[in-house]
Amino acid sequence: MIKYIMIYLLVCFLIPEKVIAQSNNAESLYRRARGLENTGLIDEAENIYYQIFIKNPNNEKYYNALKKILIKKNDCLEMMNNVEIFSNARANSKYSKINTLEIEIICNADWENTFNNLVEKNITDLAFLNKVFSKLMNNGQAEYALSSIPKIRKISNKESFYANELGYYYMSMKKYDQSVEEFLKHLKQFPNHLEMINQRIATFPELSKFTNEKIINHLISSDTKESKIILADFYFKLKLINESVGLLKKYGLMSELLSLTQNIEKLNQIDLSNELFIYIIENGNQKIAQKAVFEFAKSLENRSFIDESQLPISQFMKKNSFFSSPFVKIKDSDSNLMHRAISLYDSLSTNQLDLNSFYRLGEIQFRALEDLDAAFEIYKEIYGRSYNRDLRLKALKRMIDVSLAKGNLETSKQIINEHINQNIWSEDDRIELRMKQNQILFYESNIDFLYDDLSIILKDFSVDHKDYNEILDVMRVLIIFKNKQNIFEKYTKAQFKIHQNRRNEALLILNDLLIGCEDNLLKSLISYQLASLLIKQNKIDAAIEQLKSFKHEGVYNELSLLMLAEIDDYLLKDYTAAKKQYYDFLVNYPSSIYQEPTRIRLKKITELSIQ
């Protein structure tokens, strides 16, 4: 019975005359025709398109929908009839004649006369001619269009006519030197399109030496500043760094030279990047010199730090602020770089009243030099002087961190309570400050209130929020310590010591906890963190012994196995042993969330061993 009902409904649906009689709503019928077309019922869709087009002959959307089907059917007679109806409905305007030109090209009619007439009668209307030429280019008549463009450019005295479109056309034809030539013509008329065109040229594939030389010659021959910027980037792409640097210096393009310098630094060409930073500082205007000083100081600062997060997959808590220290080590060999950075930041913050530089100076005083009093005063001054909400928030959070580093939990709470309800903060800002409150609660071992507040915050977060995983990590730990308040107090005391950079004291506390621990999951957590801390102390053998001392439980079993593999990989450089352990992990833990990063790393070191 249902089968016959469905057939009846389908037959009713497909009778166009009845459909038209039932409704004069053209848009509704248009959507119905689209549905028929998408399901393969082309003739039925054509019938409806035709009827709504006849009722609305000046509607371009309905005309194009019908045209699309007729092109596929190669029904030139109908296309010619319809385009005449459409053009008449639009009072035979010049724009409607573009549609006539298109159908004549598709049907191989006398389109050349139509094209020539349109060009001659509208020789000064370049926007209109642009549409005319696009019809030729898009319908297989590129050669005819290309032969006609020079005439338009000469009469209009506009070399940029249709140049951007030709740039893309030649790109699609893999004629890259001609593409650049056309892009440059467009760029001369529209210099604000530099970034777009530069990006297009940057996407060119690896080319022959002959083609590269032709492109370079085009760029050299151009007399625009924008062409020199593109040429410098093209040189850099070809690894002709000295040529790129020399060109930007010659034309005084200091902003671009600064960007190039930062890219050179990423290639680890430190001497050259240092030289260029200094050159820009000495030769740039005040604004660019100030920016160069800031970037140079940041570069020197970063180079002087030791990265302790050497194990990308198994690192304990991935820099979670509840379990880590804000302090960093300085390389002994590069301590002079740190002092140079301090001098540059100090110069900027004093002479230019630059609070971002002042903040960087505070970061060095706090995180690298551990001058807590000096750092606190810097952050406090920034908080009081800055009108930038983000910078004020960062400074306030650092005031709290410094107070925690001093061991002052009460002072930290007072700072938050005094400022959290100010009107300047957004809801996200207040949540960041609540996270600082929760960090203090963690160090105070207030497990119940902490868990409840983190749960409330987590409900408002999407899984993509930057703090989502950090909160989950903390909550997992809290669950392990549920109903173990005495042990939790000792554990959080160790975490507070870590925050204060008193790592040896933290190790002693965690070792004592491990000795008396009978809960295997809790024991696994403590053992895993102990191994991570021992690695940071450069006690690799002790870390390995700790990881192998017993079979860990839960996720800490997986992380412990991965840590052993990463010790072999990154610290001991024993790639053979690392490959075996990575492979065993992939086989034994197929559902692990660490499968993908492990697989990627195994593939990489396997490729390295083959080379």
ABEGO torsion letter per residue (X at the ends): XAAAAAAAAAAAAABAAAAAAABABAAAAAAAAAAAAAAGBAAAAAAAAAAAAAABAABAAAAAAAAAAAAAAGBAAAAAAAAAAAAAAAGGBAAAAAAAAAAAAAAGBBAAAAAAAAAAAAAABAAAAAAAAAAAAAAGAAAAAAAAAAAAAAAAGBAABGAAAAAAAAAAAGBAAAAAAAAAAAAAABAAAAAAAAAAAAABBBBBAAAAAAAAAAAAABABAAAAAAAAAAAAAAGBAAAAAAAAAAAGBAAAAAAAAAAAAAAGBAAAAAAAAAAAAAABBAAAAAAAAAAAAAAAAAAABBBABABAAABBGGGBAAABBABBBBBAAAAAAAAAAAAAAAAAAAAAGBAAAAAAAAAAAAAAAGBAAAAAAAAAAAAAABABAAAAAAAAAAAAAAAAAAGBAAAAAAAAAAAAABAABBAAAAAAAAAAAAAAAAAAGBAAAAAAAAAAAAAABBAABAAAAAAAAAAAAAAAABGBAAAAAAAAAAAAAAAAGBAAAAAAAAAAAAAABABAAAAAAAAAAAAAAAAAAGBAAAAAAAAAABBBBEAAAAAAAAAAAAAAAAAAGBAAAAAAAAAAAAAABAABAAAAAAAAAAAAAAAAAAX
